[in-house]
Amino acid sequence: MAFKSVILLLGGLLLSPQTSFAYPDFISYGYTACITCHYNGQGNGPLNDYGRALFTTEVASRAIFSDKLSEEEIAAKSGFLGSTELPWWVRPGIKYRGLYFVNNPGSESAVKKYITMQADLNVAVPLDQKMKFLVVLSGGYAPTPASHQGQKDPDDKNFISREHYLRWQVSKALFTYWGTMDKVFGIRTSDHTAYSRVTTGNAQNDQSTGVIAQYYGDGWELTGNGFMGNLAQEKDEELRQKGGSLMYELDTAEKNRIGMAVMSSSNDFVTKNRFEVHSKMGLEKGNSLLTEIGFFNNNPKATPSKEWGGYLMLQGVYLMERGYNVISQIEYMNATMGPESPDLTRWTFGLLAFPMPRVEFRATFVNGRSITDDTVAKDQWMIQTQLHLSL
């Protein structure tokens, strides 16, 4: 059942028109390397000055600006204080993400809730004007996990240091990062609940302390990451996953990139192995297609297991006009790739909007389905609206 479902799903995706699965990632603007716009060469985290200007002049709607303003004049307003220039040695930022959702809308069991997913302050501090040495700090509010809500545990804190690291540019081609960061593996989509992130241990708050070395070749990148778990988890030292990962990416065309990654880690209880291949495909300007196929193995030391699970993620956005897009994401996951585990599918569809610089708004429907050889569970529906502010 699981194998047939994978074949059918892959077949449907490959036969679908590519323009119906497009994502406005920066690769469609000709930027294949994340270091162009981010301080972190793997993407996410604070934007650098160029990234802020690019978001303002190419991604976000310019409806709030006068037609008389040129793109260069608009770009000059993209700083933390607008057009007020800050000293070269400090680049602060604020990140907020809020989610309002309705589970099973229209039914008696409907659940409505608003969640502050993230409220962070961040700062990048260049230690020299050429930014050979750079310190990045990011931290703030993290919601209490649903499993802990209602409990009074003095060790549960709502503050998290999400990232704190030193970036050292050893040479023109080699960057190293020392500190606590996201682990290197796969595509870092903004959906931290995606199977590709949750099943691999790379969700929103899964940062780990370690060292990253990233080498840029001619049209390719090779990145290694050694990590020892999040050292902030003082009372859960035996749970920290310690290990490493390796990722390689190759440009196959001006706006197309393929890659693969492996990751292995263990703690006192379980060894975890992961493998994935991915593709980032730029189509027309503003449109691109992201695909990731991966496999994961969780091997408990008490009861060894050789079973591997698998997942598929395909994410795309079709650009309607500057700042406004239709988003579609298809996911599949089976924990054992066999009939003993259900086939889980999820489809997200809706609006992804950047109505003005620094603001992102999403309004989506999410459909989830669980299928076994014997039963098909009732579809689960969710309506989501999200507000992201990046100041």
C-alpha positions in Angstrom: 0.0 0.0 0.0 2.7 2.5 1.0 4.9 1.7 -2.1 1.9 2.1 -4.4 0.9 5.4 -2.8 4.4 6.8 -3.3 4.4 5.8 -7.0 1.0 7.4 -7.6 1.9 10.6 -5.8 5.2 10.9 -7.6 3.6 10.2 -10.9 0.9 12.8 -10.4 3.5 15.4 -9.4 5.7 14.7 -12.4 2.8 14.8 -14.9 1.4 18.1 -13.5 2.4 21.4 -15.2 5.4 22.8 -13.5 4.0 26.3 -13.4 1.2 25.1 -11.1 3.9 24.3 -8.4 6.1 27.3 -8.2 7.6 29.0 -5.1 8.9 32.5 -5.0 12.2 31.6 -3.6 15.2 33.7 -4.3 16.6 31.1 -6.7 14.1 32.3 -9.3 15.7 35.8 -9.2 19.1 34.1 -10.1 20.4 33.8 -6.5 21.3 30.2 -5.9 23.5 30.8 -2.8 21.8 31.8 0.5 24.8 33.7 1.6 23.8 36.4 -0.9 20.9 37.6 1.3 21.5 35.9 4.7 24.3 36.1 7.3 24.0 32.3 7.6 25.1 30.6 4.4 22.4 27.9 4.8 19.6 30.5 4.8 17.0 31.6 7.4 17.9 33.8 10.3 18.5 37.6 9.9 18.8 39.2 6.4 21.9 41.2 5.5 21.6 44.6 3.9 21.4 43.2 0.4 18.7 40.7 1.4 16.6 43.5 3.0 16.9 45.6 -0.2 16.0 42.6 -2.4 12.9 41.8 -0.4 11.8 45.4 -0.6 12.4 46.0 -4.3 11.6 42.6 -5.9 9.5 40.4 -3.6 7.2 42.8 -1.6 4.4 44.9 -3.2 5.3 48.5 -3.8 1.7 49.7 -3.5 2.4 51.8 -0.4 5.1 53.8 -2.2 4.6 56.7 -4.6 5.0 55.9 -8.3 7.5 58.7 -8.4 10.0 56.8 -6.2 12.6 54.7 -8.0 13.5 51.2 -6.9 16.8 52.5 -5.7 15.0 55.1 -3.5 12.8 52.3 -2.1 15.7 50.1 -1.4 17.3 52.9 0.6 14.3 52.7 3.0 14.8 49.0 3.8 17.1 49.4 6.8 16.0 48.7 10.4 15.3 52.4 10.9 14.2 53.0 7.3 16.5 55.4 5.5 18.4 56.3 8.7 21.8 54.7 8.3 23.2 52.7 11.3 26.9 52.3 12.2 28.6 49.5 10.3 29.2 47.5 13.4 25.5 46.8 14.3 22.5 45.4 12.4 19.5 44.8 14.7 16.2 43.1 13.8 12.8 42.0 15.1 10.9 38.9 14.0 7.3 38.1 14.9 5.1 35.2 13.7 1.5 34.7 14.8 -0.9 31.9 13.8 -4.7 31.8 14.0 -6.2 28.4 13.1 -9.5 26.6 13.0 -9.5 22.8 13.2 -12.4 21.0 11.6 -14.2 24.2 10.6 -18.0 23.9 10.6 -18.2 20.9 12.9 -19.2 20.6 16.5 -15.6 19.6 17.4 -14.1 22.8 15.8 -11.2 24.3 17.7 -10.2 27.9 17.3 -6.9 29.2 18.6 -4.3 32.0 18.2 -0.6 31.2 18.8 2.4 33.4 19.0 4.9 31.1 17.3 7.9 33.4 17.5 8.8 36.8 18.9 12.5 37.3 18.6 15.1 40.1 18.8 18.2 39.6 16.7 21.4 41.5 16.1 24.4 41.0 13.7 27.6 42.5 15.0 30.4 42.7 12.4 33.8 42.7 14.2 35.5 44.3 11.2 34.3 46.4 8.2 35.0 43.6 5.7 32.9 41.2 7.9 35.6 38.6 8.1 34.4 38.1 11.7 30.7 38.4 12.5 28.6 37.6 15.6 24.9 36.8 15.2 22.6 36.6 18.2 18.9 35.8 18.0 16.5 34.9 20.8 13.1 35.6 22.3 9.7 34.0 23.1 9.0 30.3 22.4 5.5 29.0 23.2 5.0 26.3 25.8 4.7 22.9 24.0 1.1 21.6 24.0 2.2 18.5 25.9 3.4 20.8 28.8 0.5 23.2 28.9 -1.3 23.2 32.3 1.7 21.9 34.1 3.8 24.0 36.5 7.4 23.0 35.9 9.9 25.6 37.1 12.3 24.5 34.4 9.9 25.3 31.6 10.9 28.7 30.2 9.4 30.7 27.4 12.7 32.3 26.4 14.9 30.6 23.9 18.3 31.6 22.5 17.5 30.5 18.9 20.9 31.2 17.4 24.2 32.6 18.8 27.3 32.0 16.7 30.5 33.5 15.4 31.0 33.5 11.6 34.6 33.4 10.5 35.3 33.8 6.8 38.6 31.9 6.5 39.0 32.7 2.8 37.0 33.9 -0.2 35.5 30.4 -0.6 35.4 29.1 3.0 33.0 30.2 5.7 32.9 28.7 9.2 30.3 29.0 11.9 30.9 28.3 15.6 28.0 28.2 18.1 24.3 27.2 18.3 22.5 27.1 14.9 20.0 25.1 12.9 21.6 21.8 11.7 22.6 21.4 8.1 20.2 19.1 6.3 17.8 19.5 3.4 15.7 22.5 2.3 15.0 25.0 5.1 11.3 25.7 4.2 9.4 28.3 6.4 6.9 25.5 7.3 8.5 24.1 10.4 5.7 21.5 10.8 6.4 19.9 7.4 7.3 16.2 7.5 10.6 17.0 5.9 11.6 19.1 9.0 9.8 17.4 11.9 10.7 13.8 11.0 14.4 14.7 10.6 14.8 16.7 13.8 15.1 20.1 12.1 11.9 21.9 13.3 11.6 25.4 14.6 13.4 24.9 17.9 15.7 22.1 17.1 19.0 24.1 17.0 22.2 22.4 18.1 25.6 23.6 19.3 28.5 22.8 17.0 30.7 23.9 14.1 29.7 24.4 10.4 32.2 24.6 7.5 30.9 25.7 4.1 33.0 25.7 1.0 31.9 27.5 -2.2 33.2 26.0 -5.5 32.5 27.1 -9.0 28.7 26.4 -9.2 28.7 24.1 -6.2 28.7 24.1 -2.4 29.9 21.5 0.2 28.9 21.9 3.8 29.8 19.9 6.9 28.2 20.2 10.3 29.4 18.6 13.6 27.0 19.1 16.5 26.6 18.1 20.2 22.9 18.9 20.9 21.6 22.1 22.4 23.7 22.9 25.5 20.8 25.0 26.9 19.1 21.7 27.7 21.0 21.3 30.9 18.7 18.8 32.6 18.3 16.7 29.5 21.9 16.0 28.7 21.3 12.3 28.0 18.7 13.3 25.3 21.1 15.5 23.3 21.7 14.1 19.8 25.4 14.3 19.0 26.7 13.6 15.5 27.2 15.3 12.1 25.8 16.0 8.7 27.1 16.6 5.2 25.4 18.4 2.3 26.4 18.9 -1.3 24.6 21.2 -3.8 25.3 21.7 -7.5 24.0 24.3 -9.9 22.7 22.6 -13.1 21.5 25.8 -14.7 21.4 29.5 -13.9 18.3 29.1 -11.7 18.3 25.4 -11.0 20.1 23.5 -8.2 20.2 19.9 -7.0 21.6 18.5 -3.8 21.8 15.7 -1.3 22.5 15.4 2.4 23.2 12.7 5.0 23.0 13.1 8.8 23.7 10.6 11.7 23.5 11.3 15.4 22.8 9.4 18.7 22.2 9.9 22.4 22.0 7.4 25.3 18.8 5.9 23.9 18.6 6.0 20.1 20.6 6.4 16.9 19.1 8.5 14.1 20.1 8.3 10.5 18.8 10.5 7.7 19.3 10.8 3.9 17.7 13.1 1.4 17.9 14.4 -2.2 16.4 17.7 -3.2 15.9 20.1 -6.1 15.4 23.9 -6.3 14.1 24.9 -9.7 13.7 28.5 -10.8 11.0 29.1 -13.4 9.9 32.5 -14.5 11.0 35.4 -12.3 9.2 35.1 -8.9 8.3 31.4 -9.5 10.2 28.3 -8.5 9.7 24.7 -7.5 11.1 23.0 -4.4 11.2 19.2 -4.0 12.7 17.0 -1.3 12.6 13.2 -1.0 14.1 11.7 2.2 14.4 8.7 4.4 14.9 8.3 8.1 15.8 5.5 10.5 15.3 5.7 14.3 17.2 2.8 15.9 16.5 2.4 19.7 19.6 0.9 21.5 17.3 -1.2 23.7 15.4 -2.8 20.8 17.4 -2.3 17.6 15.4 -1.7 14.4 16.4 -1.5 10.8 13.1 0.0 9.6 13.3 3.1 7.5 10.6 5.7 7.0 10.3 8.0 4.1 8.8 11.4 3.1 8.2 13.6 0.2 7.8 17.4 0.1 6.9 19.5 -2.9 6.3 23.2 -2.4 5.5 25.9 -4.9 4.0 29.3 -5.4 2.5 30.8 -8.5 3.2 34.6 -8.7 0.0 36.5 -9.6 1.5 40.0 -9.3 4.3 41.4 -7.3 3.7 40.7 -3.6 0.8 38.3 -4.1 1.1 34.6 -4.8 -0.8 31.3 -4.7 0.9 28.7 -2.5 0.6 25.0 -2.8 2.5 22.3 -0.8 2.1 18.6 -1.1 3.5 16.2 1.5 3.7 12.4 2.1 5.1 10.4 5.0 5.2 6.7 6.1 7.1 5.9 9.3 8.2 2.4 8.2 7.5 2.4 4.4 5.4 -0.7 5.0 1.7 -1.6 5.5 2.1 -1.6 9.3 2.2 2.2 9.2 -0.3 4.5 7.7 0.3 6.6 4.6 0.0 10.3 5.8 -0.7 12.9 3.2 -1.1 16.7 3.6 -2.0 19.4 1.1 -1.7 23.1 1.8 -3.3 25.6 -0.5 -3.9 29.3 -0.3 -2.6 32.9 -0.5 1.0 34.0 0.3 1.2 37.8 0.3 3.9 40.4 0.9 1.6 43.5 0.9 4.4 45.8 2.0 8.1 45.5 3.0 8.7 43.7 6.3 5.2 42.1 6.2 4.1 38.6 5.2 0.5 37.3 5.3 -0.7 33.7 4.7 -4.3 32.4 4.4 -4.4 28.7 3.7 -6.5 25.6 3.8 -4.8 22.4 5.0 -6.1 18.9 4.3 -4.7 15.9 6.1 -5.4 12.2 5.4 -4.3 8.9 6.9 -4.6 5.7 4.8 -4.0 2.1 5.8 -4.5 -1.1 3.9 -7.8 -1.6 5.8 -9.2 1.9 6.4 -9.2 5.5 5.3 -9.6 7.9 8.2 -11.9 10.9 7.9 -10.1 13.9 6.3 -8.9 16.5 8.7 -9.3 20.1 7.6 -7.7 23.3 9.0 -8.0 26.9 8.1 -4.8 28.9 8.9 -4.0 32.6 8.8 -0.5 33.8 9.6 1.1 37.2 10.1 4.9 37.5 9.9 6.7 40.7 10.7 10.4 41.2 9.9 11.6 44.6 11.1 
